[in-house]
């Protein structure tokens, strides 16, 4: 499945990650595909196990649009003072008509 990078500066998409047990430090959406996303969270996440159920709130910094998705943690990778986290969307794909749809087009920045 093709993953599309998301802008990190202007127009960045903020990510807030929550499980039934805790709220994690804020991060950003790193890339996205129709079935999942990669987040970069500004801290180490040792306690989030593969397969954990999560709620991710995604907020576009420029338009203030938001979207809440349910998902499952698939992998994590610590890097310096951050953790990259792969999420698989619980519904199997991103719902149609959401603000993130434009980022699925590999030519969104053209």
C-alpha positions as CSV (number, residue, x, y, z in Angstrom):
1,X,0.0,0.0,0.0
2,X,1.4,3.4,-1.0
3,X,2.1,5.8,1.9
4,X,2.0,9.5,1.3
5,X,4.1,11.9,3.4
6,X,2.2,14.7,5.2
7,X,3.6,18.3,5.5
8,X,5.4,18.9,8.7
9,X,5.6,22.7,8.7
10,X,2.8,24.8,7.3
11,X,-0.4,22.8,7.3
12,X,0.9,20.2,9.7
13,X,-1.5,17.7,11.1
14,X,-1.3,17.4,14.9
15,X,-2.0,14.0,16.4
16,X,-3.3,13.2,19.9
17,X,-3.1,9.5,20.9
18,X,-5.3,8.0,23.6
19,X,-5.7,4.4,24.9
20,X,-8.2,3.2,27.5
21,X,-5.3,3.5,30.1
22,X,-3.6,6.8,29.2
23,X,-3.1,9.9,27.1
24,X,0.2,10.1,25.3
25,X,2.3,13.2,24.5
26,X,1.2,15.1,21.3
27,X,2.7,14.3,18.0
28,X,2.3,14.8,14.3
29,X,1.0,12.8,11.4
30,X,4.1,11.6,9.5
31,X,2.5,9.8,6.6
32,X,-0.8,8.2,5.6
33,X,-2.3,5.5,3.4
34,X,-5.9,4.5,2.9
35,X,-5.7,1.9,5.6
36,X,-3.4,3.4,8.2
37,X,-1.0,6.1,9.3
38,X,2.4,6.7,10.8
39,X,2.6,9.1,13.7
40,X,5.7,10.7,15.3
41,X,5.1,11.2,19.0
42,X,7.5,13.5,21.0
43,X,8.5,11.0,23.6
44,X,9.4,7.3,24.0
45,X,6.4,5.0,24.1
46,X,7.6,1.8,25.7
47,X,4.3,0.8,27.2
48,X,2.2,0.7,24.0
49,X,2.3,-2.8,22.8
50,X,1.7,-4.0,19.2
51,X,-2.0,-4.7,18.8
52,X,-3.1,-2.1,21.4
53,X,-6.4,-0.3,20.6
54,X,-6.0,3.4,20.3
55,X,-8.0,6.5,19.5
56,X,-6.2,9.1,17.4
57,X,-7.5,12.7,17.1
58,X,-6.0,14.4,14.0
59,X,-6.1,18.2,13.8
60,X,-5.1,20.3,10.8
61,X,-3.1,23.2,12.2
62,X,-4.1,25.5,9.3
63,X,-7.8,24.8,9.0
64,X,-8.5,23.5,12.5
65,X,-10.5,20.6,11.0
66,X,-10.3,17.5,13.2
67,X,-11.0,13.8,12.8
68,X,-11.1,11.1,15.4
69,X,-10.2,7.6,14.2
70,X,-10.0,4.2,16.0
71,X,-7.1,2.0,15.3
72,X,-4.7,-0.6,16.3
73,X,-1.0,-0.1,17.0
74,X,1.0,-2.2,14.5
75,X,4.6,-1.3,15.2
76,X,6.7,1.3,17.0
77,X,10.2,2.5,16.6
78,X,12.0,4.9,19.0
79,X,14.2,7.5,17.4
80,X,16.2,10.0,19.5
81,X,13.5,11.7,21.7
82,X,10.5,10.5,19.7
83,X,8.7,7.4,18.7
84,X,7.4,6.5,15.3
85,X,4.1,4.6,15.6
86,X,2.2,2.7,12.9
87,X,-1.5,2.6,13.2
88,X,-4.0,0.5,11.2
89,X,-7.4,2.0,11.0
90,X,-10.1,-0.1,12.7
91,X,-12.7,0.5,10.0
92,X,-10.2,-0.9,7.5
93,X,-9.9,2.4,5.6
94,X,-10.2,6.1,6.0
95,X,-13.8,7.3,5.7
96,X,-14.7,9.2,2.5
97,X,-15.0,13.0,2.7
98,X,-12.5,13.6,5.5
99,X,-10.0,16.4,5.3
100,X,-7.1,13.9,5.1
101,X,-8.3,12.6,1.8
102,X,-6.3,15.2,-0.1
103,X,-3.1,13.9,1.4
104,X,-3.8,10.4,-0.1
105,X,-3.2,11.9,-3.6
106,X,0.6,11.5,-4.3
107,X,0.5,14.9,-6.2
108,X,-1.3,16.9,-3.4
109,X,1.6,19.4,-3.3
110,X,1.8,20.0,-7.1
